Amino acid sequence: MHNDIPQIPLANGQTIPQLGLGVFQVDNENDIKNSVKWALAAGYRHIDTAAYYGNEQWVGEAIRESGLDRKDLFVTSKLWNSVRGYDETKQAFQASLDKLGLDYLDLYLIHWPAPGYVDSWKAMEDLYRDGKIKNIGVSNFEQNQLEDLMSKTEIKPEVDQIETHPYFQQTEMHAYLESQGIQHESWSPLGGGKNNAVNDPLFKKLAAAHNVTPAQVILRWHVQREEVVIPKSIHEDRVKANRNIFAWGLDEDEMELSLNWTRANESAQAHKMLLG
């Protein structure tokens, strides 16, 4: 059932499922375990957590309870800002691994570019060489920070996970990541609670035209930009719906409409904020 979720190739020859389940701000054991269970049952094979979320243990329990083969899963966690340095990073990584109850991670990210990220990255390079992490990457790094990191280290990040949604399209960063062979992964792909893109008239209109939900339209927009997306939900119907974005598509005009209309809307929102 999950075979239609594309596997996106990474620069090192590994792959990452294009759709995953995010668990940010889910701090209730039942909610975590249910959402992971529903996602895996619906065919998701990619789960994204972080040390900072405080829920790695429950994610690990849900994975074990699923009975799925470890090799069929793609699990991401992240190094928090308060941990920097070579030895400290190795310890934090091991702590995440122990909480998850896993022998290795498919992807480990530096969560934010706090000072000391070069030393942390060097520890991650060694963990990668030792096979403890299949892919290493970053989150919330901008171009100058990526260039700084790459100039001082040996292994290029496979992924940069950055906030991306229709009101914050990251067009220049998207092009830069593509030019570097670094996979663009979107967090908050639906825009989160800040701007509520799912209630946008444009996405409602496109959803009606395709007989899908506005959230599905937005996720499909990301997919057609060749981004990896990790929407989160603690509602079974939404977890299932968010997964059904591969059997249909937006045409070029609809993609263009989304791009231009939402950009204009983004400018209008920024102008409104400036005016207070």
Residue pairs with C-beta under 8 A, 6 or more apart in sequence:
1 42
1 43
2 42
2 43
2 44
2 45
4 246
4 247
5 17
5 18
5 19
5 43
5 44
5 45
5 243
5 246
6 17
6 18
6 223
6 246
7 15
7 16
7 17
7 18
8 15
8 16
8 17
8 18
8 183
8 226
8 228
9 15
10 16
10 135
10 158
10 159
10 183
11 156
11 158
11 181
11 182
11 183
12 135
12 158
14 134
14 135
14 158
16 46
16 74
16 106
16 107
16 135
16 158
16 159
16 183
16 185
16 228
17 44
17 45
17 46
17 74
17 228
18 223
18 227
18 228
18 229
19 44
19 46
19 219
19 223
19 228
19 229
19 230
19 231
19 242
19 243
19 245
19 246
20 44
20 46
20 47
20 48
20 74
20 76
20 228
20 229
20 230
21 35
21 36
21 39
21 44
21 46
21 47
21 48
21 230
21 231
21 232
21 239
22 48
22 187
22 230
22 231
22 232
23 32
23 35
23 36
23 47
23 48
23 49
23 53
23 55
23 59
23 232
24 50
24 53
24 187
24 232
25 53
25 232
26 32
26 35
26 53
26 55
26 232
26 234
27 53
27 54
27 55
29 58
31 234
32 55
32 58
32 59
32 62
33 58
33 61
33 62
33 65
34 234
34 236
35 232
35 233
35 234
35 239
36 47
36 58
36 59
36 62
36 63
36 66
37 62
37 65
37 66
38 236
38 239
38 240
39 47
39 239
39 243
40 62
40 63
40 66
40 68
41 66
42 239
42 240
42 243
43 243
44 239
44 243
45 68
45 72
45 73
45 74
46 73
46 74
46 75
46 76
46 230
47 59
47 63
47 73
47 74
47 75
47 76
48 76
48 161
48 230
49 55
49 56
49 59
49 75
49 76
49 77
49 78
49 100
50 56
50 77
50 78
50 80
50 109
50 111
51 77
51 78
51 79
51 80
51 83
51 92
51 95
51 96
51 111
52 78
52 80
52 111
56 77
56 96
56 99
56 100
57 99
57 100
57 101
59 75
59 100
60 99
60 100
60 101
60 102
61 101
63 73
63 75
63 100
63 101
63 102
64 101
70 102
70 103
73 106
74 106
74 107
75 100
75 102
75 105
75 106
75 107
76 105
76 106
76 107
76 108
76 109
77 96
77 100
77 105
77 107
77 108
77 109
78 108
78 109
78 110
78 111
78 139
79 89
79 92
79 93
79 108
79 109
79 110
79 111
79 120
79 124
80 92
80 111
81 111
81 112
81 114
83 89
83 91
83 92
83 120
84 114
84 115
84 116
84 117
84 119
84 120
85 116
85 119
85 120
85 123
86 119
86 120
86 122
86 123
87 123
88 120
89 119
89 120
89 123
89 124
90 123
90 126
90 127
93 105
93 108
93 123
93 124
93 127
93 132
93 133
96 105
96 108
97 103
97 104
97 105
97 132
104 131
104 132
104 133
104 134
105 132
105 133
105 134
106 133
106 134
106 135
107 133
107 134
107 135
107 136
107 137
107 158
107 159
108 124
108 127
108 133
108 135
108 136
108 137
109 136
109 137
109 138
109 139
109 159
109 161
110 117
110 120
110 121
110 124
110 137
110 138
110 139
110 141
111 139
111 140
112 139
112 140
113 138
113 140
113 141
113 142
113 145
117 138
117 145
117 149
118 148
118 149
118 152
118 153
121 136
121 149
121 153
122 153
124 133
124 136
125 136
125 153
125 154
125 155
127 133
127 136
128 134
128 135
128 136
128 155
135 158
135 159
136 155
136 157
136 158
137 157
137 158
137 159
137 160
137 161
137 182
137 183
137 185
138 145
138 146
138 149
138 157
138 159
138 160
138 161
139 160
139 161
139 162
139 187
140 161
140 162
140 163
141 149
141 157
141 160
141 162
142 173
143 173
143 176
146 157
146 160
146 176
146 180
146 182
149 157
150 156
150 157
156 180
156 181
156 182
157 182
158 182
158 183
159 182
159 183
159 185
159 228
160 173
160 177
160 182
160 183
160 184
160 185
161 185
161 186
161 187
161 230
162 170
162 173
162 184
162 185
162 186
162 187
163 170
163 186
163 187
163 188
164 170
164 174
164 184
164 186
164 187
164 188
164 189
164 222
164 227
165 186
165 188
165 189
165 190
165 191
165 192
165 195
165 197
165 218
166 191
166 197
166 200
166 203
166 218
166 221
166 258
166 262
167 191
167 195
167 197
167 262
167 265
167 266
167 269
168 191
168 266
169 259
169 262
169 263
169 266
170 184
173 184
174 184
174 225
174 227
177 183
177 184
178 184
183 228
184 225
184 226
184 227
184 228
185 227
185 228
185 229
185 230
186 222
186 227
186 228
186 229
186 230
187 230
189 218
189 219
189 222
189 227
189 229
189 230
189 231
190 197
190 198
190 215
190 218
190 219
190 231
191 197
191 198
191 218
195 269
197 203
197 214
197 218
197 262
198 213
198 214
198 215
198 218
199 214
200 214
200 262
200 265
202 257
202 258
202 261
202 262
203 214
203 217
203 218
203 258
204 214
206 214
206 217
206 250
206 254
206 257
206 258
207 213
207 214
207 216
207 217
209 254
210 216
210 217
210 248
210 250
212 220
212 241
212 244
212 248
213 241
215 231
215 238
215 241
215 242
216 241
216 242
216 244
216 245
217 250
219 229
219 231
219 242
219 245
220 245
220 248
220 249
220 250
221 250
221 255
221 258
222 229
223 229
223 245
223 246
224 249
224 250
224 255
231 242
233 239
233 242
250 258
